[in-house]
Amino acid sequence: MASIVAALLLASAVQASPSISARQSITALTTTQIDTFTPYTYYASAGYCTNTQTLAWDCGTNCEANPQFKPVASGGNGDSVQYWFVGYDPNLDTVIVSHQGTDPSEILPLITDADFFLTNFDSTLFPGLSSDIEAHNGFLDAQASTATDVLAAVESAMSTYSTKSVTLVGHSLGAAITLLDSVYLPLWLPAGTTFTTIGYGLPRVGNQAFANYVDANLHLTHINNEEDPIPICPGMFLGFVHPAGEVHIEDSGEWAACPGQDNPSTQCIVGDVPEIYDGDESDHDGPYNGIEMGC
């Protein structure tokens, strides 16, 4: 992960200090609440597996953790296009969409991660979205490369399994793509479809208008592990803002629910890792309740 942090430093030599105050009290998740994330964590980790593995649902521990899963489609090549898969979980009664995160062994995803500037959304993929809403152009390009295939797979899964629930997961770059999918899919799927988004090690994806749109329209949880530096990048001084929904895994093992956008409390990632050099790259892959990301 050293390459990721080095790339991020090209665009943010110094991380801006937060100026906002925590608006609500921070609460600790119970063990039961933490455990509810486990199947989704394995689905996010499975995003690192090849499209062949996930379509056959034969990917070792990540697949064995959710043996009832019904794969519908998969794609990507793990290089110029991140791996992704779509299927149905009958126990959770939801369609699962998962995207591959940042693999240090592949250079192109790292270049994507380092491609920093805010730009408008493609009106063809995101019709009706305000021109005030902007996102990281590299993340938008990565999402666009699989968008229509993912949409078709989700439509197929919803029809086949008669469900109106869609859950999107991902880690690192995969979390960023997943968050953009979470804006994209509701524009095309039937009214009454419910969406849940769970990201792990999510970098900042868009501007203030984007964060506000996510807060108003999506159900997002983004989980950060200890001193992971990736979630504090790109820097706020570049105009990037995290939506609400952070859960921060503290060194003690406590999972803290951090209200608001970029909560500056030391119990949350912005306060715990105020500068990129305060971070620990080894925290990026986990563990998330005992689960390390990767295939």
Secondary structure as GFF3:
##gff-version 3
##sequence-region A 1 295
A	DSSP	alpha_helix	2	11	.	.	.	ID=ss1
A	DSSP	beta_strand	27	28	.	.	.	ID=ss2
A	DSSP	alpha_helix	31	35	.	.	.	ID=ss3
A	DSSP	alpha_helix	38	46	.	.	.	ID=ss4
A	DSSP	alpha_helix	51	56	.	.	.	ID=ss5
A	DSSP	alpha_helix	61	64	.	.	.	ID=ss6
A	DSSP	beta_strand	70	75	.	.	.	ID=ss7
A	DSSP	beta_strand	84	89	.	.	.	ID=ss8
A	DSSP	beta_strand	94	99	.	.	.	ID=ss9
A	DSSP	alpha_helix	107	113	.	.	.	ID=ss10
A	DSSP	beta_strand	118	120	.	.	.	ID=ss11
A	DSSP	beta_strand	134	136	.	.	.	ID=ss12
A	DSSP	alpha_helix	137	144	.	.	.	ID=ss13
A	DSSP	alpha_helix	147	161	.	.	.	ID=ss14
A	DSSP	beta_strand	165	171	.	.	.	ID=ss15
A	DSSP	alpha_helix	173	184	.	.	.	ID=ss16
A	DSSP	three_ten_helix	185	187	.	.	.	ID=ss17
A	DSSP	beta_strand	194	200	.	.	.	ID=ss18
A	DSSP	alpha_helix	208	217	.	.	.	ID=ss19
A	DSSP	beta_strand	220	225	.	.	.	ID=ss20
A	DSSP	three_ten_helix	230	232	.	.	.	ID=ss21
A	DSSP	three_ten_helix	236	238	.	.	.	ID=ss22
A	DSSP	beta_strand	246	249	.	.	.	ID=ss23
A	DSSP	beta_strand	255	258	.	.	.	ID=ss24
A	DSSP	alpha_helix	269	272	.	.	.	ID=ss25
A	DSSP	three_ten_helix	276	278	.	.	.	ID=ss26
A	DSSP	three_ten_helix	281	283	.	.	.	ID=ss27
###
